[in-house]
Structures are given as C-alpha cells and as structure tokens.
Amino acid sequence: MSEQSATIEQILEQAIRFEEQAYDFYVGAIDMVKQPHIKDTLKDLAAEEVKHKEKLQALVEGDTEALIGVSRQKVLDLKLAEYLVAPSLGEDATFQDVLVVAMHREKSSHEFYSTMATIADDESTKTLFTFLAQEELVHKNKVETLYDEIVYRDN
C-alpha cells in the first residue's frame, strides 16, 4: 500500500468514526425526548448515519463510485446553525435542542472537511475531502430542514 493510499484510508477511517459518533448521538437523543414522532425522526437520522458509514466503508474497500459527480451536486445551506446557539443536552432536552446541537455537529464536520480539501496536496485527496464535506452539508441541510419544518412551523 502506498503512502498516499494509507493516508486516504486513514481519512476514511476517521470519517467512519465521525459517522459512528453521529449515530451514537442520535440514538442517545432518542431517550431524551418523549414524543413518538420525534423519536421516529431521530431514528431516521441515525439510520442516515448508518448509510453514510456504509458508503465510506465501500470507499475503504475501493468502490469509488460514490465519488462520481461530487462537484456537480449542489446542496443548499440554510445556515440556521450559524444563527442558533447550541444548548447543553440533558434529561430535559427538547427536540429543538437536539436539532440545534445536531446542526452544529454537522456544520463542524463540514467545515473540517472543507478546510482539509483546500490544503490537500493531491487531486484524489482533494476529491475525497470535497466528497466528505458535501456529505456533511447534506446532513446539515437535512437537520436544518427538519428544524425549519417542525420548530418554525410550530411557533
């Protein structure tokens, strides 16, 4: 294995750990809320993280099909996380609290991968980081859209 492929594999392994942490976050948040529809939404978000982990694992195994068309995919960033303060989560956390924390987590991941794409030395690593940043922006958009549809609509 070349030094470059070892580095890409390490990047993917770290990304997989991020997905596992996000999954753990959503599963843990299920116990913090009481309403069944909110629990179902959190289960759906956790399932999305499993899908993203599977996609990353496929990349580790050499299936680069997921990288095709990365730069063509445009995702709207609602930028809600940029204007909302993330609370601490505890037993009395609301669905709104969980969504705001989730937005901030996805935003941080997106920013990390975007920054790494700008400093990567070779094109394949840049492409990989761009792909990962885009995936995180998709996650962020999904959570922000939920917030917009559920929290804003209810107010």
Secondary structure, DSSP 8 states (H G I E B T S, - for coil): --HHHHHHHHHHHHHHHHHHHHHHHHHHHHTT---HHHHHHHHHHHHHHHHHHHHHHHHHTT-GGGGTTGGG--------GGGS------TT--HHHHHHHHHHHHHHHHHHHHHHHHH-SSHHHHHHHHHHHHHHHHHHHHHHHHIIIIIIHH-
